[in-house]
Amino acid sequence: MNVEELKAEAAKLPPNDRFALAEWIEQNEDIRGLRRAALVREIQIGLDQLDRGESVECKDDAQLRSFFDGVKARGREMLGARKNSAA
């Protein structure tokens, strides 16, 4: 049985059984090792970005709010452009 077949069968289970299955998978040492390795890779990516100066320093809450307001505005612009190009 392949992964797609397992997913299809798991989708047929009642929610409580899917939850128990997910817990069982999370407790598996092989899975934990894979998750740990993926986390280490993600952390290293962030550390490499910091080393290259790819970061934003906010000295107070006002600067942080301003940064996130800018992120939201750019995101909305991008979403609007996608919607317009799809129409």
DRENVEXBA-227502 format. One record per atom (N, C-alpha, C): residue in one letter; x, y, z; residue number from 1. Coordinates in Angstrom, 1 decimal. Layout:
residues N
[atom "A"; [X; Y; Z]; NUM]
...
This chain:
residues 87
[atom "M"; [0.9; -1.2; 0.0]; 1]
[atom "M"; [0.0; 0.0; 0.0]; 1]
[atom "M"; [0.9; 1.2; 0.0]; 1]
[atom "N"; [0.6; 2.2; -0.9]; 2]
[atom "N"; [1.4; 3.4; -0.9]; 2]
[atom "N"; [0.8; 4.5; 0.0]; 2]
[atom "V"; [1.5; 5.6; 0.0]; 3]
[atom "V"; [1.0; 6.7; 0.9]; 3]
[atom "V"; [-0.3; 7.3; 0.5]; 3]
[atom "E"; [-0.6; 7.4; -0.8]; 4]
[atom "E"; [-1.9; 8.0; -1.2]; 4]
[atom "E"; [-3.0; 7.0; -0.8]; 4]
[atom "E"; [-2.8; 5.7; -0.9]; 5]
[atom "E"; [-3.8; 4.8; -0.5]; 5]
[atom "E"; [-4.0; 4.8; 1.0]; 5]
[atom "L"; [-3.0; 5.0; 1.8]; 6]
[atom "L"; [-3.1; 5.1; 3.2]; 6]
[atom "L"; [-3.9; 6.4; 3.6]; 6]
[atom "K"; [-3.6; 7.5; 2.9]; 7]
[atom "K"; [-4.3; 8.7; 3.2]; 7]
[atom "K"; [-5.8; 8.5; 2.9]; 7]
[atom "A"; [-6.1; 7.9; 1.8]; 8]
[atom "A"; [-7.5; 7.7; 1.4]; 8]
[atom "A"; [-8.2; 6.8; 2.4]; 8]
[atom "E"; [-7.6; 5.8; 2.9]; 9]
[atom "E"; [-8.2; 4.9; 3.9]; 9]
[atom "E"; [-8.3; 5.7; 5.3]; 9]
[atom "A"; [-7.3; 6.4; 5.6]; 10]
[atom "A"; [-7.3; 7.2; 6.9]; 10]
[atom "A"; [-8.5; 8.2; 6.9]; 10]
[atom "A"; [-8.7; 8.8; 5.7]; 11]
[atom "A"; [-9.8; 9.8; 5.6]; 11]
[atom "A"; [-11.2; 9.2; 5.9]; 11]
[atom "K"; [-11.3; 7.9; 5.7]; 12]
[atom "K"; [-12.5; 7.2; 6.0]; 12]
[atom "K"; [-12.8; 6.9; 7.5]; 12]
[atom "L"; [-11.7; 7.0; 8.3]; 13]
[atom "L"; [-11.8; 6.8; 9.7]; 13]
[atom "L"; [-12.6; 7.9; 10.4]; 13]
[atom "P"; [-13.3; 7.5; 11.5]; 14]
[atom "P"; [-13.9; 8.6; 12.3]; 14]
[atom "P"; [-12.8; 9.5; 12.9]; 14]
[atom "P"; [-13.2; 10.7; 13.2]; 15]
[atom "P"; [-12.2; 11.7; 13.7]; 15]
[atom "P"; [-11.4; 11.2; 14.9]; 15]
[atom "N"; [-12.0; 10.5; 15.9]; 16]
[atom "N"; [-11.2; 10.1; 17.0]; 16]
[atom "N"; [-10.2; 9.0; 16.6]; 16]
[atom "D"; [-10.5; 8.2; 15.7]; 17]
[atom "D"; [-9.5; 7.2; 15.2]; 17]
[atom "D"; [-8.4; 7.9; 14.4]; 17]
[atom "R"; [-8.7; 8.9; 13.6]; 18]
[atom "R"; [-7.7; 9.6; 12.9]; 18]
[atom "R"; [-6.7; 10.3; 13.9]; 18]
[atom "F"; [-7.3; 10.9; 14.9]; 19]
[atom "F"; [-6.5; 11.5; 16.0]; 19]
[atom "F"; [-5.6; 10.5; 16.6]; 19]
[atom "A"; [-6.1; 9.3; 17.0]; 20]
[atom "A"; [-5.3; 8.3; 17.6]; 20]
[atom "A"; [-4.1; 7.9; 16.6]; 20]
[atom "L"; [-4.5; 7.8; 15.3]; 21]
[atom "L"; [-3.5; 7.4; 14.3]; 21]
[atom "L"; [-2.4; 8.5; 14.3]; 21]
[atom "A"; [-2.8; 9.7; 14.3]; 22]
[atom "A"; [-1.8; 10.8; 14.2]; 22]
[atom "A"; [-0.9; 10.8; 15.4]; 22]
[atom "E"; [-1.5; 10.6; 16.6]; 23]
[atom "E"; [-0.7; 10.5; 17.8]; 23]
[atom "E"; [0.3; 9.4; 17.7]; 23]
[atom "W"; [-0.1; 8.2; 17.2]; 24]
[atom "W"; [0.8; 7.1; 17.1]; 24]
[atom "W"; [1.9; 7.4; 16.1]; 24]
[atom "I"; [1.6; 8.1; 15.0]; 25]
[atom "I"; [2.7; 8.4; 14.1]; 25]
[atom "I"; [3.7; 9.4; 14.7]; 25]
[atom "E"; [3.1; 10.4; 15.5]; 26]
[atom "E"; [4.0; 11.4; 16.1]; 26]
[atom "E"; [4.9; 10.7; 17.1]; 26]
[atom "Q"; [4.5; 9.6; 17.7]; 27]
[atom "Q"; [5.4; 9.0; 18.8]; 27]
[atom "Q"; [6.4; 8.1; 18.2]; 27]
[atom "N"; [6.3; 7.8; 16.9]; 28]
[atom "N"; [7.3; 6.9; 16.2]; 28]
[atom "N"; [8.7; 7.6; 16.1]; 28]
[atom "E"; [9.7; 6.9; 16.6]; 29]
[atom "E"; [11.0; 7.4; 16.7]; 29]
[atom "E"; [11.6; 7.8; 15.3]; 29]
[atom "D"; [11.3; 7.0; 14.3]; 30]
[atom "D"; [11.7; 7.3; 12.9]; 30]
[atom "D"; [11.2; 8.7; 12.5]; 30]
[atom "I"; [9.9; 8.8; 12.7]; 31]
[atom "I"; [9.2; 10.1; 12.3]; 31]
[atom "I"; [9.8; 11.3; 13.1]; 31]
[atom "R"; [10.0; 11.0; 14.4]; 32]
[atom "R"; [10.6; 12.1; 15.2]; 32]
[atom "R"; [11.9; 12.5; 14.7]; 32]
[atom "G"; [12.7; 11.5; 14.3]; 33]
[atom "G"; [14.1; 11.8; 13.8]; 33]
[atom "G"; [14.0; 12.6; 12.5]; 33]
[atom "L"; [13.1; 12.3; 11.6]; 34]
[atom "L"; [12.9; 13.0; 10.4]; 34]
[atom "L"; [12.4; 14.4; 10.7]; 34]
[atom "R"; [11.5; 14.6; 11.6]; 35]
[atom "R"; [11.0; 15.9; 12.0]; 35]
[atom "R"; [12.1; 16.8; 12.6]; 35]
[atom "R"; [12.9; 16.1; 13.4]; 36]
[atom "R"; [14.0; 16.8; 14.1]; 36]
[atom "R"; [15.1; 17.3; 13.0]; 36]
[atom "A"; [15.4; 16.4; 12.0]; 37]
[atom "A"; [16.3; 16.8; 11.0]; 37]
[atom "A"; [15.7; 17.9; 10.1]; 37]
[atom "A"; [14.5; 17.9; 9.8]; 38]
[atom "A"; [13.8; 19.0; 9.1]; 38]
[atom "A"; [13.9; 20.3; 9.8]; 38]
[atom "L"; [13.7; 20.2; 11.1]; 39]
[atom "L"; [13.7; 21.4; 12.0]; 39]
[atom "L"; [15.1; 22.0; 12.0]; 39]
[atom "V"; [16.1; 21.2; 12.1]; 40]
[atom "V"; [17.5; 21.6; 12.1]; 40]
[atom "V"; [17.8; 22.3; 10.8]; 40]
[atom "R"; [17.3; 21.7; 9.7]; 41]
[atom "R"; [17.6; 22.4; 8.3]; 41]
[atom "R"; [16.9; 23.7; 8.3]; 41]
[atom "E"; [15.7; 23.8; 8.8]; 42]
[atom "E"; [15.0; 25.1; 8.8]; 42]
[atom "E"; [15.7; 26.2; 9.6]; 42]
[atom "I"; [16.1; 25.7; 10.8]; 43]
[atom "I"; [16.9; 26.7; 11.7]; 43]
[atom "I"; [18.1; 27.2; 11.0]; 43]
[atom "Q"; [18.8; 26.2; 10.3]; 44]
[atom "Q"; [20.1; 26.6; 9.6]; 44]
[atom "Q"; [19.8; 27.6; 8.5]; 44]
[atom "I"; [18.7; 27.4; 7.8]; 45]
[atom "I"; [18.3; 28.4; 6.7]; 45]
[atom "I"; [18.2; 29.8; 7.4]; 45]
[atom "G"; [17.5; 29.9; 8.5]; 46]
[atom "G"; [17.3; 31.1; 9.2]; 46]
[atom "G"; [18.6; 31.7; 9.7]; 46]
[atom "L"; [19.5; 30.9; 10.2]; 47]
[atom "L"; [20.8; 31.4; 10.6]; 47]
[atom "L"; [21.6; 31.9; 9.5]; 47]
[atom "D"; [21.5; 31.2; 8.3]; 48]
[atom "D"; [22.3; 31.6; 7.1]; 48]
[atom "D"; [21.7; 33.0; 6.6]; 48]
[atom "Q"; [20.4; 33.2; 6.7]; 49]
[atom "Q"; [19.8; 34.4; 6.3]; 49]
[atom "Q"; [20.3; 35.6; 7.2]; 49]
[atom "L"; [20.3; 35.3; 8.5]; 50]
[atom "L"; [20.9; 36.3; 9.4]; 50]
[atom "L"; [22.3; 36.6; 9.1]; 50]
[atom "D"; [23.1; 35.6; 8.8]; 51]
[atom "D"; [24.5; 35.9; 8.5]; 51]
[atom "D"; [24.7; 36.8; 7.2]; 51]
[atom "R"; [23.7; 36.6; 6.3]; 52]
[atom "R"; [23.7; 37.4; 5.1]; 52]
[atom "R"; [23.1; 38.8; 5.3]; 52]
[atom "G"; [22.6; 39.1; 6.5]; 53]
[atom "G"; [22.0; 40.4; 6.7]; 53]
[atom "G"; [20.5; 40.4; 6.3]; 53]
[atom "E"; [19.9; 39.3; 6.0]; 54]
[atom "E"; [18.5; 39.3; 5.6]; 54]
[atom "E"; [17.6; 39.2; 6.8]; 54]
[atom "S"; [17.5; 40.4; 7.5]; 55]
[atom "S"; [16.7; 40.4; 8.6]; 55]
[atom "S"; [16.2; 41.9; 8.8]; 55]
[atom "V"; [15.2; 42.0; 9.7]; 56]
[atom "V"; [14.7; 43.3; 10.0]; 56]
[atom "V"; [14.8; 43.5; 11.5]; 56]
[atom "E"; [15.3; 44.6; 11.9]; 57]
[atom "E"; [15.5; 44.9; 13.4]; 57]
[atom "E"; [14.4; 45.9; 13.8]; 57]
[atom "C"; [13.6; 45.6; 14.7]; 58]
[atom "C"; [12.6; 46.5; 15.2]; 58]
[atom "C"; [12.9; 46.8; 16.7]; 58]
[atom "K"; [13.1; 48.1; 16.9]; 59]
[atom "K"; [13.6; 48.5; 18.3]; 59]
[atom "K"; [12.4; 48.6; 19.3]; 59]
[atom "D"; [11.2; 48.8; 18.8]; 60]
[atom "D"; [10.1; 48.9; 19.7]; 60]
[atom "D"; [8.8; 48.4; 19.0]; 60]
[atom "D"; [7.7; 48.4; 19.7]; 61]
[atom "D"; [6.4; 47.9; 19.2]; 61]
[atom "D"; [5.9; 48.7; 18.0]; 61]
[atom "A"; [6.2; 50.0; 18.0]; 62]
[atom "A"; [5.7; 50.9; 16.9]; 62]
[atom "A"; [6.5; 50.5; 15.6]; 62]
[atom "Q"; [7.8; 50.2; 15.7]; 63]
[atom "Q"; [8.5; 49.8; 14.5]; 63]
[atom "Q"; [8.0; 48.4; 14.0]; 63]
[atom "L"; [7.7; 47.5; 15.0]; 64]
[atom "L"; [7.2; 46.2; 14.6]; 64]
[atom "L"; [5.9; 46.3; 14.0]; 64]
[atom "R"; [5.0; 47.1; 14.5]; 65]
[atom "R"; [3.7; 47.3; 13.9]; 65]
[atom "R"; [3.8; 47.9; 12.5]; 65]
[atom "S"; [4.7; 48.9; 12.3]; 66]
[atom "S"; [4.9; 49.5; 11.0]; 66]
[atom "S"; [5.4; 48.4; 10.0]; 66]
[atom "F"; [6.3; 47.6; 10.4]; 67]
[atom "F"; [6.8; 46.5; 9.6]; 67]
[atom "F"; [5.7; 45.6; 9.1]; 67]
[atom "F"; [4.9; 45.1; 10.1]; 68]
[atom "F"; [3.8; 44.2; 9.7]; 68]
[atom "F"; [2.7; 44.9; 8.9]; 68]
[atom "D"; [2.5; 46.1; 9.1]; 69]
[atom "D"; [1.5; 46.9; 8.3]; 69]
[atom "D"; [2.0; 46.9; 6.8]; 69]
[atom "G"; [3.3; 47.1; 6.7]; 70]
[atom "G"; [3.9; 47.1; 5.3]; 70]
[atom "G"; [3.8; 45.7; 4.7]; 70]
[atom "V"; [4.0; 44.7; 5.4]; 71]
[atom "V"; [3.9; 43.3; 4.9]; 71]
[atom "V"; [2.5; 43.0; 4.5]; 71]
[atom "K"; [1.5; 43.4; 5.3]; 72]
[atom "K"; [0.1; 43.2; 5.0]; 72]
[atom "K"; [-0.2; 44.0; 3.7]; 72]
[atom "A"; [0.2; 45.2; 3.6]; 73]
[atom "A"; [-0.1; 46.1; 2.4]; 73]
[atom "A"; [0.5; 45.4; 1.2]; 73]
[atom "R"; [1.7; 45.0; 1.2]; 74]
[atom "R"; [2.3; 44.3; 0.0]; 74]
[atom "R"; [1.6; 43.0; -0.3]; 74]
[atom "G"; [1.2; 42.3; 0.7]; 75]
[atom "G"; [0.5; 41.0; 0.5]; 75]
[atom "G"; [-0.9; 41.3; -0.2]; 75]
[atom "R"; [-1.6; 42.3; 0.3]; 76]
[atom "R"; [-2.8; 42.7; -0.3]; 76]
[atom "R"; [-2.7; 43.2; -1.8]; 76]
[atom "E"; [-1.6; 43.9; -2.1]; 77]
[atom "E"; [-1.3; 44.3; -3.4]; 77]
[atom "E"; [-1.1; 43.1; -4.3]; 77]
[atom "M"; [-0.3; 42.2; -3.9]; 78]
[atom "M"; [0.0; 41.0; -4.6]; 78]
[atom "M"; [-1.3; 40.2; -4.9]; 78]
[atom "L"; [-2.1; 40.0; -3.9]; 79]
[atom "L"; [-3.3; 39.3; -4.0]; 79]
[atom "L"; [-4.3; 40.0; -5.0]; 79]
[atom "G"; [-4.3; 41.3; -4.9]; 80]
[atom "G"; [-5.2; 42.1; -5.9]; 80]
[atom "G"; [-4.7; 41.9; -7.3]; 80]
[atom "A"; [-3.4; 41.9; -7.5]; 81]
[atom "A"; [-2.8; 41.7; -8.8]; 81]
[atom "A"; [-3.1; 40.3; -9.3]; 81]
[atom "R"; [-3.0; 39.3; -8.5]; 82]
[atom "R"; [-3.4; 38.0; -8.9]; 82]
[atom "R"; [-4.8; 37.9; -9.3]; 82]
[atom "K"; [-5.7; 38.4; -8.5]; 83]
[atom "K"; [-7.1; 38.4; -8.8]; 83]
[atom "K"; [-7.4; 39.1; -10.1]; 83]
[atom "N"; [-6.8; 40.2; -10.4]; 84]
[atom "N"; [-7.0; 41.0; -11.6]; 84]
[atom "N"; [-6.5; 40.3; -12.8]; 84]
[atom "S"; [-5.3; 39.6; -12.7]; 85]
[atom "S"; [-4.8; 38.9; -13.8]; 85]
[atom "S"; [-5.6; 37.6; -14.1]; 85]
[atom "A"; [-6.2; 37.0; -13.1]; 86]
[atom "A"; [-7.0; 35.8; -13.3]; 86]
[atom "A"; [-8.4; 36.1; -13.9]; 86]
[atom "A"; [-8.8; 37.4; -13.8]; 87]
[atom "A"; [-10.2; 37.7; -14.3]; 87]
[atom "A"; [-10.2; 38.0; -15.7]; 87]
